[in-house]
Amino acid sequence: MYYRARTKEQVDERKKEIILALDELYMNKEWDDIFLKDIANNTSISRTAIYSYYKSKEEILLDSLYYHFIELDDGLEKYLPNIKTKEEAVKKLTSLLKKNISILKIMSSNLEVVERNVPLENLIILKKELKRFYDIFSQMLRNISPSISEEKQQAIYRTFIALLYGFYPLSYPISVQKEAMKQVGFNLSSSIETMISDSLNLLFASL
């Protein structure tokens, strides 16, 4: 039997259950083929009750991105004192991004759709977490290269963010893209770990 959440902790638990249900569907289905009823079927919460927490699947996906960035930020911040070299930075970022691969798929495939269909206050919450990531990332760069300029630091960060938009589709091309590449004998895809680590090694080469 379903009971209405009455405390903030209960609400957070229900929302996390909904997010995890969406995550599982999202990594295995096309976005347009996912509906609230599908998410509800993967939880202990009815579709009607889901509307008590989210008004749309875009809001759920935004929260998924938010929680994955929290996990990314927490992991990087925890390890930050140990990151003194480019090699250590590449290793840790690759591991964290692979663990939070939903970030890469959302950013490459559905971020604009989400941002157009969620309330501004929800986006502000996400942007605050992204600002936290920028601060941690910047400190990591200063650990590696104490004399790095603010301009170079920002340039590396902007390039890193741009890379995040491309990792997933290059590592997980859709079937029609794979067939087209096969027909012309041209394939740039590789494992997500290789794609991330190779890109980061190039990005940090000048540090």
C-alpha positions, -999 to 999 in steps of 0.1 A, spaced: 0 0 0 13 35 -9 16 60 19 20 97 13 54 111 23 50 134 53 86 145 61 114 160 40 133 127 44 104 107 31 99 131 2 137 129 -7 135 91 -5 105 90 -29 122 114 -53 154 94 -53 133 62 -60 117 80 -90 151 93 -102 167 58 -100 138 44 -120 142 70 -147 180 64 -148 175 27 -156 150 35 -183 170 64 -197 202 43 -202 183 17 -222 155 35 -241 151 65 -263 139 96 -245 107 99 -265 98 63 -256 98 70 -219 66 79 -201 56 86 -166 37 54 -165 69 35 -173 87 53 -145 59 45 -121 60 8 -131 96 7 -119 88 22 -85 65 16 -55 48 49 -65 17 53 -87 18 75 -117 -8 98 -101 14 100 -70 45 109 -90 28 142 -99 31 151 -62 68 153 -67 73 161 -104 52 177 -131 70 162 -160 97 136 -170 120 166 -178 119 177 -142 129 142 -131 158 141 -157 170 175 -144 171 161 -109 190 131 -121 216 154 -136 217 174 -104 222 143 -82 249 129 -105 267 162 -104 266 161 -66 281 126 -67 308 138 -92 315 169 -71 317 150 -38 340 124 -53 363 149 -68 364 171 -37 371 142 -14 401 132 -36 412 167 -43 441 169 -17 457 138 -34 455 152 -70 490 167 -76 497 155 -111 480 155 -145 479 117 -144 461 116 -111 436 141 -124 429 121 -155 425 89 -136 401 103 -111 379 123 -135 377 93 -159 366 71 -131 340 95 -118 325 103 -152 322 67 -161 304 61 -128 281 90 -135 276 83 -172 241 97 -171 257 132 -171 273 125 -204 242 112 -221 219 140 -208 244 167 -218 248 153 -253 212 143 -260 186 160 -239 199 190 -220 183 216 -241 149 198 -240 151 197 -202 162 233 -198 133 245 -220 107 225 -200 115 230 -163 109 259 -140 137 285 -136 141 279 -99 149 242 -107 176 253 -132 191 277 -106 196 248 -82 215 228 -108 236 259 -118 247 263 -82 260 227 -82 277 234 -116 294 264 -100 306 242 -72 321 218 -98 339 248 -114 354 257 -81 366 222 -74 379 218 -110 397 251 -107 414 241 -75 425 208 -91 442 228 -119 459 250 -93 471 218 -75 487 206 -107 500 239 -119 502 265 -91 512 293 -115 483 288 -139 466 320 -149 429 327 -145 425 330 -183 441 296 -189 422 280 -161 389 292 -176 399 281 -211 406 246 -199 374 245 -180 353 257 -210 371 231 -232 364 204 -207 327 212 -206 326 211 -244 342 177 -243 314 165 -219 289 171 -247 307 147 -271 319 117 -250 287 98 -250 276 98 -286 312 90 -297 314 60 -274 278 49 -278 268 57 -314 232 48 -323 226 19 -347 221 39 -378 253 59 -372 272 26 -367 258 13 -400 267 45 -418 303 44 -405 306 7 -414 295 15 -450 322 41 -454 349 22 -434 353 51 -409 349 45 -372 361 68 -344 342 52 -316 360 37 -286 353 28 -250 341 56 -228 372 52 -205 395 56 -235 376 85 -250 377 104 -217 413 96 -207 427 104 -242 408 137 -243 418 147 -208 455 138 -214 454 161 -245 436 189 -226 460 188 -196 491 184 -218 501 221 -214 499 221 -176 
